[in-house]
Amino acid sequence: MEAAWLSPRVRRVPDDLVISAEELAGVEAFYRSRPELRATPLHHLASLAAELGVGELLLKDESSRFGLNAFKILGVSYAFHRAMASHVAGDSPVVACASAGNHGRAVARAARELGWSVRIYLPAGTAPARVEAIAGEGADVTVTDVGYEASIRQVVLDAEREGWLVISDTSWPGYDEVPRWIMAGYTWMMTEAETRWAVRPDVVIVQGGVGGLVCAGASWFARRYGVERPFFIAAEPAAAPCLLESAKAGEPVVAEEHQTIMACLKCAEISPVIWPVLADAVDAVVAIGDERVEWAMRRLAKPAPGEPAVVSGGSGACSLGALQAIMTHDTFGAVRAAAGLGLTSRVLVVNTEGATDPALYRSVVGG
Ligand SMILES: Cc1ncc(COP(=O)(O)O)c(C=O)c1O
């Protein structure tokens, strides 16, 4: 069921922002030294803004990030750089991870570029196109017979036995260095966007699976703008509301999960390392139904005159779907009011992936 959580401490800037200022400086130095890695577009969608009843709508479009069709390579490239610089990786390691698809493909691509071997574990039921895309990067792919969280446990056990280096985008007790590097890498997306907007947005909506990108975004905005930061909203599927349930409970809890077209956001547990940011630098969490995302995928594919067509997958369209839900549905009225959303608002959403599951994309958008 769709639901919302509103923080009692709106626009707080906590001491612990999870990603350190030094790490952010490291990310800037790394990506500024790689100008061949081109920025993704920031679209200004004027007609869509008017339709939804907001003043300005900015969409950061990650559907073609560094030659892949999802944002995840931003975090993975930086994490590989850090792993090499801190000698965690050794000379020619075997790297491994479990993934719903996009993180695994990014790890496989980055490993291939370095000539490293790579093992990717995918949960049962992963779309065949995702399996093929990762195998196409030269990875050794295992589709487990269990879900996402249990696949992580499986890869960790196998990695311990075999001596593989785990490059996970989620954390667990005793393992948070690599996920912090990955989240730090994601912040480059915000730095890029900032060079393209005239005035900073006053409401930001970012979708979450385990919450890595949410943490990166909320942390970056809080560090950059302090108490003047935008109102920050995390969005996720109502079918797997781990951010919402954890925020409501006041501590990380395990959520029930069901089928959703937001396959990469179907997580029962948050990454525990993000907790201080979720608790104190996120102002609201909204859990939305698949139909919101279907609307967003179609609307982006068939734009109004003057707007670009944008390819957006099930998880990619979540933040735009959430904006539509917030603007139109009573469940989200308190969030709409607290965010001050209306005709003068400047809203930033992120399209985090393109058609990573082409069969799903065709079934929703047609063609
Ligand atoms: C397309 C897409 N969007 C958003 C996310 C959410 O990222 P996180 O799990 O860090 O919250 C993912 C995660 O895999 C993803 O693949």
The ligand as a MOL file (V3000), in Angstrom:
LIG
                    3D

  0  0  0     0  0            999 V3000
M  V30 BEGIN CTAB
M  V30 COUNTS 16 16 0 0 0
M  V30 BEGIN ATOM
M  V30 1 C 18.3130 1.9040 -11.6180 0
M  V30 2 C 18.5180 1.9920 -10.1590 0
M  V30 3 N 18.0080 3.0170 -9.4980 0
M  V30 4 C 18.1660 3.1560 -8.1690 0
M  V30 5 C 18.8520 2.2030 -7.4360 0
M  V30 6 C 18.9290 2.3730 -5.9560 0
M  V30 7 O 20.2240 2.4370 -5.4530 0
M  V30 8 P 20.5060 1.9950 -3.9640 0
M  V30 9 O 20.3430 0.5080 -3.8990 0
M  V30 10 O 21.8830 2.4680 -3.7180 0
M  V30 11 O 19.4900 2.6490 -3.1160 0
M  V30 12 C 19.3940 1.0850 -8.0830 0
M  V30 13 C 20.1060 0.0530 -7.3450 0
M  V30 14 O 20.5430 -0.9430 -7.8760 0
M  V30 15 C 19.2370 0.9820 -9.4870 0
M  V30 16 O 19.7550 -0.0340 -10.1720 0
M  V30 END ATOM
M  V30 BEGIN BOND
M  V30 1 1 1 2
M  V30 2 1 2 3
M  V30 3 2 2 15
M  V30 4 2 3 4
M  V30 5 1 4 5
M  V30 6 1 5 6
M  V30 7 2 5 12
M  V30 8 1 6 7
M  V30 9 1 7 8
M  V30 10 2 8 9
M  V30 11 1 8 10
M  V30 12 1 8 11
M  V30 13 1 12 13
M  V30 14 1 12 15
M  V30 15 2 13 14
M  V30 16 1 15 16
M  V30 END BOND
M  V30 END CTAB
M  END
